[in-house]
Amino acid sequence: MAALTLAPLPAVQAQDIDFMVVDYDAPGMGDWWKLLVEKYNAESGATVIPRSVSAGSYYEQLLIQAASGAGPDVLTVNPNNLGELLAAGHILPLDDYIDAANLRDAIVPGGWDSLTVDGTTYALPITGRTLELIYNACHFEEAGIASPPTTPEEFLAYAEQLTVSDESGRVSRYGANMVNANEDPTFEMLLMWTLAFGGAFSDDAGNFTLDSQPVIDALTFMKTVYDSGATPQGMSETDLRALFATGGSAMTIDGQWQFPFIEQNNAENFDCYRTAKHPWDGPATGGVNMALAINATSDNPEAAWEFLAMAASPDLQSQFSDHSPYLPYGVGALTDEQLAARPYLAPYVESSGTAHPIAIPGHADQFNEIWPVVVDAVLLTLRDGVPAEQSLAEAQQRLEDCCS
């Protein structure tokens, strides 16, 4: 689909706007931010002044500065922190700007959804991600498997078939990765299999549903995979990624950023690695992970908006994937040539607009309270053998007590 041409924006008077951003000077994404800033400063009649902040301190600094009245005009947000920022009155509604600039259809379908609250849109999506199946086609061919799995049952069967052990029982190659350590990616792993079994962690009203049958089925499935010997037990996500990249496991569910890592660490076998749609019907997990918003107290909202609109322009969007492993949200942002050079991106692009958010809808600003409760339930079942019904019932009660 061709990128849309945006309606011209009104000229703004020469003025400065502050832009608070993570790691502006870092290679990759930082290079794209620099392109945006340089273009804006050259063409807008205004000047944007970047404030580079480390990822670990960004949100704390943002809240402190916004509360003191010294917050930036333009800030980066995501669906997980948008609710708290809205509650504090820090974010400007964008609908009038979006509609005046004919920008609504310049973003892929679904891109605005997680940044819209009660019918009002508060941020412009910049980057996103989903997790899809990545597999080693050479291992599949060796095992006599013609195509990647499309269901949870096939995922388990293929994982067992792809696992290689020596006579002593020592595994030399695992069939699949499945995150199961005491860390927040394990929360998303359970969410993925919950979606696979037709459920979610909450209902449409935002009520927790961890004790529902689809979540129980998902955790029971994870326990079966865990006990099968086809996946490493207790290994961190970082170590699992290294294991897969170097051929120590045959398939994983992960992001497109894995491919540059594989090329760096296993270049001679890079051509063995392929992608496919996640092995279930329904959505992947993910969605927007970075968006631009305007401070509700900005003295220069029109100049700030012009900066956001320029970020969504076809020119900037078409250069995005040259600098970042994440997916741009502009319609037509990835050209046919870019997709041909990186065919592994196809399933990620196809699923980006329909991805299910990682944070529980209605509780996004409580994510750091919620994920440890859910992961505790997963580990109780996987490691300690507590029935899924029991561990999830306990987690349901804990969430109702802390976060309803």
C-alpha positions in Angstrom: 0.0 0.0 0.0 1.4 3.4 -0.9 2.2 5.9 1.9 -0.4 8.7 2.2 0.5 12.3 1.6 -0.2 14.4 4.6 -2.0 17.7 4.4 0.3 20.7 4.8 0.6 22.0 8.4 0.2 25.7 9.3 3.5 27.6 9.7 4.7 28.2 13.2 6.6 31.1 14.6 10.3 30.6 15.2 10.5 29.0 18.7 12.2 26.3 20.6 10.6 23.0 21.8 12.1 20.5 24.1 12.1 16.8 23.2 12.8 14.2 25.9 14.0 10.9 24.4 15.8 7.8 25.4 19.5 7.4 24.3 19.4 10.1 21.6 23.2 9.6 21.0 23.0 5.8 20.7 23.6 4.2 17.3 20.6 2.8 15.5 17.3 4.4 16.8 19.3 7.5 17.9 20.4 8.0 14.3 16.7 8.1 13.1 15.9 10.6 15.9 18.7 12.8 14.6 17.4 12.6 11.0 14.0 13.8 12.3 15.4 16.6 14.4 17.6 17.8 11.6 14.8 17.8 9.1 12.5 19.6 11.5 15.0 22.2 12.4 15.8 22.8 8.7 12.2 23.0 7.4 9.8 24.0 10.2 10.9 27.5 11.2 11.2 26.2 14.8 14.0 24.4 16.7 13.7 21.2 18.6 16.2 20.7 21.5 16.7 17.0 22.4 17.1 16.0 26.0 18.8 12.5 26.0 18.0 10.3 29.0 19.0 6.7 29.7 16.3 4.1 29.4 16.5 3.2 33.1 15.8 6.7 34.4 13.6 8.1 31.6 10.2 7.6 33.2 11.2 8.8 36.6 12.8 11.9 35.2 9.8 12.5 33.0 7.4 12.4 36.0 9.6 14.6 38.1 10.1 17.2 35.4 6.4 17.2 34.4 5.3 17.6 38.0 7.7 20.6 38.5 6.4 22.3 35.4 9.7 21.9 33.6 8.6 18.9 31.5 9.5 18.7 27.8 7.1 19.8 25.0 7.4 16.4 23.3 7.8 13.2 25.1 8.0 9.5 24.3 5.3 7.3 25.9 3.9 3.7 25.6 0.6 2.1 26.4 2.0 0.9 29.8 2.6 4.4 31.1 0.0 6.4 29.2 -2.7 5.9 31.8 -0.6 7.3 34.7 0.5 10.3 32.6 -3.1 11.0 31.7 -4.2 10.7 35.3 -1.6 13.3 36.2 -2.8 15.6 33.5 0.5 15.6 31.5 -0.7 14.6 28.0 -2.5 16.8 25.4 -5.4 15.3 23.3 -4.4 15.0 19.7 -7.6 14.3 17.8 -8.0 17.8 16.4 -4.4 17.9 15.2 -4.6 14.4 13.7 -7.8 15.1 11.8 -6.7 18.5 10.6 -3.5 16.9 9.1 -5.4 14.0 7.6 -3.0 11.7 9.5 -5.5 9.1 10.8 -5.1 6.9 7.8 -1.4 7.3 7.5 -0.9 4.9 10.4 -1.5 1.1 10.0 -4.9 -0.2 11.1 -5.0 -0.8 14.8 -2.0 1.5 15.4 -3.9 4.1 17.3 -6.0 1.8 19.4 -3.7 1.4 22.5 -3.0 5.1 22.5 -6.7 6.0 22.6 -8.6 6.3 25.9 -12.4 6.7 26.1 -12.4 7.7 22.4 -9.6 10.3 22.6 -6.2 9.8 21.1 -3.2 11.0 23.1 -0.1 9.9 21.2 1.3 9.1 17.8 2.6 5.5 17.4 6.3 5.4 16.2 7.5 1.8 16.8 6.0 -1.5 17.6 6.8 -5.2 17.8 5.2 -8.6 17.9 6.6 -12.0 18.7 6.4 -14.6 15.9 7.8 -18.1 15.3 11.5 -18.2 14.3 12.8 -21.6 13.3 16.0 -23.3 12.1 14.9 -24.8 8.7 18.1 -26.8 8.5 17.2 -28.6 11.8 13.6 -29.1 10.5 14.9 -30.7 7.3 17.2 -32.9 9.3 14.3 -34.1 11.4 12.1 -34.6 8.4 9.6 -31.8 9.3 8.4 -30.1 6.1 6.8 -26.9 7.6 6.6 -24.9 10.8 4.0 -25.7 13.4 0.6 -23.9 13.2 -1.0 -25.1 16.4 0.1 -25.6 20.1 -0.1 -29.3 19.6 2.2 -29.2 16.6 4.6 -26.9 18.5 4.9 -29.5 21.2 5.2 -32.5 18.9 7.8 -30.8 16.7 9.8 -29.7 19.7 10.0 -33.3 20.9 10.9 -34.5 17.5 13.6 -31.9 17.1 15.3 -32.5 20.4 18.6 -34.4 20.2 20.2 -36.3 23.1 23.2 -38.5 23.4 23.2 -42.0 24.9 23.6 -40.6 28.4 20.5 -38.5 28.0 22.4 -35.2 27.7 20.6 -32.8 25.4 22.8 -31.5 22.6 19.9 -29.6 20.9 16.6 -28.6 22.4 13.5 -28.6 20.2 12.2 -25.2 21.3 12.8 -22.3 23.6 10.0 -21.4 26.0 10.8 -18.6 28.5 10.2 -19.9 32.0 12.5 -18.0 34.4 11.6 -15.6 37.1 11.4 -12.6 34.9 8.7 -10.6 33.1 9.0 -12.3 29.7 7.5 -15.4 31.4 4.3 -13.3 31.9 4.2 -12.7 28.1 4.8 -16.4 27.4 1.8 -17.4 29.5 -0.2 -14.6 27.7 0.7 -16.0 24.3 -0.5 -19.5 25.1 -3.6 -18.0 26.7 -4.4 -16.3 23.4 -3.7 -19.6 21.7 -6.4 -21.3 23.8 -8.9 -18.5 23.2 -8.6 -16.5 26.3 -7.0 -13.4 27.8 -5.9 -12.1 31.3 -9.0 -9.9 31.6 -12.5 -9.5 30.3 -13.9 -6.5 28.3 -14.6 -4.7 31.6 -11.0 -5.0 32.8 -11.8 -7.7 35.4 -8.9 -10.2 35.9 -9.6 -13.7 34.5 -6.5 -15.6 35.5 -8.6 -18.4 36.9 -10.6 -18.9 33.6 -10.3 -22.1 31.7 -8.2 -20.8 28.8 -5.5 -19.5 31.2 -5.6 -22.8 33.0 -5.3 -24.7 29.7 -2.3 -22.4 28.7 -0.4 -23.0 31.9 -1.2 -26.8 31.7 0.2 -26.7 28.2 3.4 -24.9 29.4 3.8 -27.5 32.1 3.6 -30.3 29.5 6.3 -28.6 27.3 8.4 -27.9 30.4 8.3 -31.6 31.5 8.9 -33.0 28.0 12.6 -32.3 28.1 12.3 -30.4 24.8 12.9 -27.0 26.2 15.6 -25.7 28.7 14.4 -25.2 32.2 15.1 -22.0 34.2 17.2 -20.3 31.6 16.9 -16.5 31.2 15.5 -15.0 28.1 19.0 -13.6 27.2 20.6 -17.0 27.5 17.8 -18.6 25.5 18.3 -16.2 22.7 22.0 -17.0 22.6 21.3 -20.7 22.6 18.9 -20.4 19.7 21.2 -18.1 17.7 24.0 -20.6 17.9 22.0 -23.6 17.0 21.4 -25.0 20.5 17.6 -25.0 20.0 15.5 -25.4 16.9 12.7 -22.9 17.2 11.5 -20.0 19.4 8.9 -17.3 19.6 10.6 -14.0 19.6 11.1 -10.7 17.8 12.7 -9.7 14.5 15.6 -8.2 16.4 16.9 -11.8 16.8 18.1 -11.8 13.2 20.9 -9.3 13.4 22.0 -11.1 16.6 22.0 -14.5 14.7 23.9 -12.9 11.8 26.5 -11.6 14.2 26.9 -14.8 16.2 26.3 -17.6 13.6 26.9 -16.0 10.2 27.7 -19.3 8.5 24.3 -20.7 9.3 22.3 -17.5 9.0 20.4 -18.7 5.9 18.9 -21.6 7.9 16.8 -19.2 10.0 13.2 -18.5 8.9 10.1 -16.9 10.3 6.4 -18.0 10.3 3.2 -16.8 11.9 2.8 -17.6 15.6 1.5 -21.2 16.0 -2.1 -20.5 16.9 -5.1 -18.7 15.5 -5.8 -15.2 16.8 -3.5 -12.3 17.6 0.2 -12.2 18.6 1.3 -10.3 21.6 2.9 -6.9 21.3 1.8 -3.7 19.6 3.1 -0.2 20.1 6.2 0.1 22.3 7.0 3.8 21.6 4.9 6.7 20.8 5.2 10.5 20.7 3.0 12.8 22.8 2.7 16.5 23.6 2.9 17.8 27.2 -0.5 19.3 28.2 1.3 22.3 29.6 3.5 23.0 26.5 3.7 26.7 25.5 4.2 25.6 21.9 1.7 22.8 21.1 1.5 23.7 17.4 5.2 23.5 17.0 5.3 20.3 19.0 2.6 18.8 16.8 4.5 19.7 13.6 7.4 17.6 15.0 5.0 14.7 15.6 3.5 15.0 12.1 7.0 15.1 10.5 7.9 11.8 12.3 4.9 10.2 10.5 5.8 11.7 7.1 6.6 9.2 4.3 10.1 10.4 4.0 11.0 9.7 7.7 8.9 6.5 7.9 10.7 5.0 4.8 14.1 5.5 6.5 13.0 4.1 9.9 13.9 0.4 9.3 17.4 1.3 8.2 18.1 2.4 11.7 15.8 0.3 14.1 15.0 -3.3 14.5 11.4 -2.4 15.4 8.5 -1.9 13.1 7.4 1.5 11.9 3.7 2.3 12.1 3.4 4.4 8.9 1.4 2.9 6.1 3.8 1.8 3.4 6.8 2.6 5.6 8.5 -0.6 4.6 9.2 -0.6 0.9 9.1 -3.7 -1.3 12.9 -3.5 -1.6 13.3 -3.4 2.2 11.0 -6.4 2.7 12.8 -8.3 -0.1 16.1 -7.7 1.7 14.6 -8.8 5.0 12.0 -11.4 4.2 11.9 -12.5 7.9 9.9 -9.3 8.6 6.8 -10.5 6.8 4.9 -12.2 9.7 5.7 -9.3 12.0 4.3 -6.7 9.6 1.2 -8.8 9.0 0.4 -9.1 12.8 1.5 -5.6 14.0 -1.9 -3.9 13.6 -3.9 -6.7 15.4 -1.5 -7.5 18.3 -2.9 -8.0 21.7 -1.3 -5.7 24.3 1.2 -7.2 26.7 -0.1 -5.2 29.7 -3.6 -6.1 30.9 -6.1 -3.6 29.4 -7.3 -1.3 32.1 -4.3 -2.1 34.3 -1.4 -1.0 32.1 0.0 1.4 34.7 0.1 -1.5 37.2 2.2 -3.8 35.1 5.1 -3.9 37.5 2.8 -5.0 40.3 1.0 -7.6 38.2 3.7 -9.5 36.3 5.5 -10.9 39.4 2.1 -12.3 40.6 1.5 -14.0 37.3 5.0 -15.3 37.0 4.8 -16.7 40.6 1.8 -18.7 39.5 3.7 -20.0 36.4 6.7 -21.1 38.5 4.6 -22.7 41.1 3.1 -25.0 38.5 6.2 -25.6 36.3 8.8 -26.0 39.1 6.8 -27.1 42.1 4.1 -29.1 40.4 1.2 -27.2 41.9 -1.9 -27.8 39.7 -2.5 -24.9 37.3 -6.0 -24.4 38.7 -4.6 -23.8 42.2 -1.7 -21.6 41.3 -3.9 -19.4 39.1 -6.7 -19.2 41.6 -4.1 -17.9 44.1 -2.8 -15.4 41.6 -6.4 -14.2 40.7 -7.0 -13.5 44.4 -3.7 -11.6 44.8 -4.5 -9.5 41.7 -8.0 -8.7 43.0 -6.6 -7.7 46.3 -3.8 -5.5 44.9 -4.9 -4.1 41.6 -8.7 -4.1 41.1 
